[in-house]
Amino acid sequence: MFEGNARALACYRRCGFIEEGRMREARYFEGAYHDRMIMSVLRDEWRAAGAPQNAAGAEHADAR
């Protein structure tokens, strides 16, 4: 996700994602450089945010 996308950032955060890292000036667009934000969520955090138990690959063989 690129910085400046406030709607996407709000959506990610509502789902329990946090910013793990940032690739500074990773994209040049419309005459300016923009950072790429790296977002992640752990399974327990995802569930705490209200995701159903079988969402996001929970049926996978190595799921807890």
N, C-alpha and C positions, 0 to 999 in steps of 0.2 A: 504494500500500500504506500502511496506517496503522500508526503506531508501536504497539507492544504486541503485534503479531502475530508472535511469535517463530518460529513454525513456518514462516510464509511467508518471513520474512527469512532464515532458515537455508536454505530452498530456493533463493531467489534467489542467495544468496552461493555455494552449491554449484555453481550454473550459471554463475558468473563475474560476476554483476551487482555493481555498486558503487553506493553512495548518491551521486547527483549533486546532490541538493538536498532541501530540506525546506520545506513550506508549514506554517508554525507555526499551531497552533490552527485548522486548516482544517475540522474536523468536530466538531460537538457531539453527544455520544452518552452516554446514561445519566448525565447530570448533570455531564459534564466535557468539556473541549476536548481534541482529540487532533491531533497533527501528521500530515501526509501526507508520506510519504517518496517521493522520486522516484528510481527505480532505472534503470540503463541498463547495457548491455554492448555492446562493439564486436565486430564479426564475428570478428576474430582472437582476442579474449579468449574468445568463445563456443566457438570451435573448440578452443582450448587447454584449456578445461574439459571437453572430450570430446564435444562435439556432432558429429553426422555432417555431412559436407560439404554435403548437400542440405537440411539443416534450416533453418528460419527464413527462408525466401524466398531461399535461395542460387541458386535457378534463375531468379530475376528478371533481366531484361535488363541492368540496370546493376550486377549483382553483380560483384565483383572476381574 
